[in-house]
Amino acid sequence: MEIAFSPIRPDADTLVFAVPKGGFDALPLAAAPVLAAGAAAARFAGEAGSSFESFVEEGGKVLRVVLVGTGAGSDADYERAGGALTARLATSGATHAAVEFFGGASGGQAAQLAFGALLRGWRIDSYRTRQPEKAKPTLKQITLVSSDGGAAWERQAAVAAGVAFTRELVSEPANILYPESFVERCQHLEELGVKITVLDKAAMTDLGMGSLLGVAQGSVREPRLLAMEWDGTGGTTEKPLVFVGKGVTFDTGGISLKPGAGMEDMKWDMGGAGAVAGAIKALAGRRAKVRVVGICGLVENMPDGNAQRPGDIVTSMSGQTIEVINTDAEGRLVLCDVITWAQKTYAPEVVIDLATLTGAMIVSLGHEYAGIFANDDELADDLIAAGKAAGDPLWRFPLGDAYNKLIDSPIADMKNMGARYGGSITAAQFIKRFVDDGVKWAHLDIAGMVWADKPGATWDKGATGYGVRLLDRYVADKFES
């Protein structure tokens, strides 16, 4: 779907009026009184994301007219309005919608509405060979009637492209997206100026990544470590910001096999890696003034005859030994080696990891928030604020010695899971053992957020793209303000 800006209303088959909360007095149409009466009868009053649709005769032809509510006028309200617009028109038969702003709007607000519209319009039809005609998308273009929205839109378009890339990666089935093909999908980032580094199985073996490799050893798909570096500071920043993503491209649970029902969803267990890749694309696309490295640990967890067994002991890259109690607690085994490698390679001051790590997080927060754990209060506060502003909300959880003791092993330095209760916290405590002294670290457990079983304001059912906007906003607030 194409987004355009124009100072005058173009010739379109659909007219859209963005209306603030409280409704409107008049519209620049001959049929305005009829529309006003219809909107009132339908109880449309401009609430953010609400809509009203009708048809009028204007200029000798019949036009579709849609009113969308922009609420109190916040960025989130305009974004929600854009999402509602696309949800209403995507398969309606409308092909070109012209959006006018009742009472006027800034270029930034117009761009925010376009952003929401574009996000809500994303869908994956790659594998559909037959589709009912009425289910096919028809909306090809949205033109915002605004004289100054283009500049703001350049930034928003780059972020939208990052979100779309994450959704693409998360949506692909595991026979299409696996460690090697994930790396291939990211190669185009080099065209944006991103430096790509890839470690194969042999290189990781030489480095002693026994924890990550133990997870991968049951699969015929070889593991990969992917590092994507964007430097928008012209080489003036010595220590980069580091994002780390869990990239389990399919998770059967290994020998500790998951129940069969719903296992198909485990294609999105690489949602953390997907978010990191999308964030790098967004930051490079908008030429962000930051040096950042996104690192993905990519494996497939399968129950092969060579698979890791419960009770096995592995040695991580850090030298610490791990008793594997449950092979389905595999994400932390991947992250610990990737974080160790990141610290040894880049000496960062800040590391933020994202992972669809625990079902316990969904039990705790449902699908409304992701959990955040951190060893630094300022970092936690900054990420929570960025998530709130961007629409990727976070809720903080505790860390502490009482939880740390639950993962002590009688035979190794630690075990990879604790008791039944506090599972998300003990998982975070595990990862924390691999964070070097002096490094500010945050762990984002996004298990409940990367996939949606029902549509949201700016996504349809399926991959949400969670995490991209959060990381982009964090960079904008802390490194570019």
ZITA-V885021 format. One line per field, one symbol per residue. ss: DSSP state (a for helix, b for strand, c for the rest). phi: phi as a letter, one per 20 degrees, with the letter a starting at -180 (. if undefined). psi: psi as a letter, one per 40 degrees, with the letter a starting at -180 (. if undefined). A space follows every 10 residues. Layout:
ss->???
phi->???
psi->???
//
This chain:
ss->cbbbbbcccc cccbbbbbbc cccccccccc caaaaaaaaa accccccccc bbbbbbbbcc bbbbbbbbbc ccccaaaaaa aaaaaaaaac cccccbbbbb bcccccaaaa aaaaaaaaaa accccccccc ccaaaccccc bbbbbcccca aaaaaaaaaa aaaaaaaaaa acccccccaa aaaaacaaaa aaccbbbbbc aaaaaaacca aaaaaacccc cccbbbbbbb bccccccccc bbbbbbbbbb bccccccccc ccaaaaaaaa aaaaaaaaaa aaaaaccccc bbbbbbbbbb bccccccccc ccbbbccccc bbbccccccc aaaaaaaaaa aaaaaacccb bbbbbcccaa aaaaaccccb bbbbccaaaa aaaaaaaaaa cccbbbcccc aaaaaaaccc cccbbccccc ccaaaaaaaa aacccccccb bbbbbccccc bbcccccccc cbbccccaaa aaaaaaaaac c
phi->.edccbfcfe fcecdcdedf fonbebdfcf egffffffff femecnggne bbcbccebmn bececcdced lenfgfffff ffffffgfdg deofdcdddd dfnnbfffff ffffgfffff efbddgdedc bggfeefdfd bcdeebecef fffgffffff ffffffffff fffffddbgf fggffeffff feneedccde gfffffenef fffffefedf effbdddcdd cedmmedfde fddccfcefb cenmfeffgf fnfffffefd ffffffffff fffffdlfeb dccdcdedbc dceefeffdg ofdcdfffnf dceefbfeee ffffffffff ffffedlfec ccdcbeecff ffffdmddce eccbebffff fffffffffe ndfccedecr ggffffdfdf ccfadebdff emffffffff fgfdefgnef ccddedgede ccebfdfcbe gofemgofff fffffffedc f
psi->hhhiiieihi hiehhhhhhi heaidiifid eddddddddd defhfeihei ihiaiihhfe ihihhhhhhe beeidddddd dddddddded feeidhhhhi hheiiidddd dddddddddd ehihedeheh hideehhdhd ihhhghefed dddddddddd dddddddddd diieedhidd dddddededd deehhhhhha ddddddefgd dddddeeeie hiiihhhhhh heefeehdhi hhhhhhghdh heeadghiid heddeedeef dddddddddd dddddefigi hihhhhhhih higideiiih eihihideei ihhhdheefd dddddddddd dddddefidh hhihhgdhdd ddddebfdii ihiiehdddd ddddddddde egiihiiiii dddddeeiie eadiieiaad ifdddddddd ddeehihehh ihhhhfdeee hheiiadfia iahdehdddd ddddddddee .
//
